[in-house]
Amino acid sequence: MVKIAVLISGSGTNLQSIIDAVQNKEINGEIVLVASNRKKAYGLERAKNAGIKAEWIKDEEVLIKRLQEEQVELIVLAGYLAIVSEKLINLYENRIMNIHPSLIPSFCGPGFYGIHVHEHAFKRGVKVSGATVHFVSTVVDGGPIILQKAIDIKDAKTPEEIQEKILNNVEHKLLVEAVKLYCDGKLEVENERVIIK
């Protein structure tokens, strides 16, 4: 079983989808740590309710120490609103995955996170958007793409509607699918591209 750490900053709905999938034996892994850079993130409560170690950690050196102590093999960024350092990326090369609420390379990079992504998409009048799961590299949202899924958003009246559609119809399922593939040993990175075996 793959030892997983999930890093969050907010309510943790993506975290919940992973917790549920682990409990239902869909994922051949175990969440050994949930960490947040925000003390009041509700996702920490979700983890505690599931009997998972949940910690507020704002210092990355402390985070690295905890990841190593828990012998973490895969790190999942599930709404983690902080840029991870080059040191952490190098320590866990192609073992940190992130969910981004757009079809990369659209609406990604520095400053594109959370509702901001959907505000830009709405302003441009985008008809199709979606989510991307990718490995984390030193380029923000620039690592190898694992999975993407598109959804029709032309009827959305606000950025919040776009956010809700993508979160509920794409993000939760896509992130679980990517974690499952990793834990089943089906992901390989060759020349900056992810091969699904």
C-alpha positions, -999 to 999 in steps of 0.1 A, spaced: 0 0 0 13 34 -10 18 59 18 1 91 8 2 127 22 -24 152 12 -17 189 14 -47 213 17 -55 249 24 -93 250 25 -124 230 30 -109 197 16 -136 184 -7 -109 169 -30 -94 154 1 -127 139 10 -130 122 -24 -96 106 -18 -105 95 18 -137 79 5 -119 61 -23 -93 48 1 -120 36 25 -139 19 -4 -106 1 -14 -107 19 -48 -72 32 -41 -43 8 -31 -29 33 -6 -32 48 28 -34 84 38 -8 87 66 -8 125 69 -30 155 60 -12 188 64 -24 224 59 -7 257 57 -38 273 72 -47 266 108 -85 269 103 -88 248 71 -119 226 74 -100 198 56 -81 192 88 -114 183 105 -123 160 77 -90 141 82 -95 139 120 -130 126 115 -116 98 93 -89 90 119 -61 104 99 -32 125 113 -40 161 106 -15 189 112 -12 226 107 23 231 93 34 264 79 72 258 78 83 237 49 113 223 67 90 210 94 67 196 66 96 178 49 106 163 83 71 150 89 68 136 53 100 117 59 90 105 94 57 91 79 77 75 50 54 92 25 57 79 -11 31 102 -28 22 138 -21 -12 150 -33 -18 188 -35 -56 191 -32 -63 228 -31 -30 236 -15 -26 274 -20 12 276 -16 41 272 -40 62 242 -30 99 247 -29 125 233 -53 139 213 -24 107 195 -18 101 189 -56 136 175 -59 131 152 -29 99 139 -44 105 141 -81 74 128 -100 58 119 -67 39 151 -61 7 155 -80 -16 186 -82 -51 191 -93 -56 224 -113 -91 237 -122 -85 243 -159 -73 225 -190 -36 233 -188 -19 252 -206 -50 275 -204 -54 297 -173 -25 284 -153 8 296 -138 15 321 -111 -16 338 -98 -40 313 -113 -55 294 -84 -90 289 -69 -117 312 -81 -92 334 -100 -89 306 -127 -127 306 -133 -129 344 -132 -105 346 -161 -123 318 -180 -157 335 -175 -143 369 -186 -129 353 -218 -163 336 -225 -148 302 -225 -173 275 -236 -153 244 -224 -131 241 -193 -122 213 -170 -94 201 -147 -59 188 -150 -39 165 -127 -2 169 -132 31 161 -115 46 191 -99 78 206 -113 97 238 -105 76 256 -132 42 265 -117 16 243 -133 43 232 -157 49 196 -148 40 165 -169 2 161 -173 -13 129 -160 -50 133 -168 -74 159 -181 -111 161 -185 -132 187 -202 -167 199 -194 -192 222 -212 -196 254 -193 -213 277 -218 -245 279 -197 -226 291 -165 -238 326 -154 -209 333 -130 -174 322 -122 -187 305 -91 -211 284 -113 -181 273 -134 -161 265 -102 -190 243 -89 -195 225 -122 -158 216 -125 -154 207 -89 -184 184 -87 -183 169 -121 -146 166 -129 -121 174 -102 -131 149 -75 -133 119 -99 -101 129 -119 -80 133 -88 -91 99 -75 -84 83 -108 -48 98 -110 -40 87 -74 -54 52 -82 -32 49 -113 -1 60 -93 -8 35 -65 -13 7 -90 21 15 -105 6 25 -139 23 59 -143 57 64 -158 74 97 -168 95 97 -200 109 129 -215 85 151 -195 55 131 -207 34 108 -185 29 73 -200 -1 54 -186 8 17 -187 
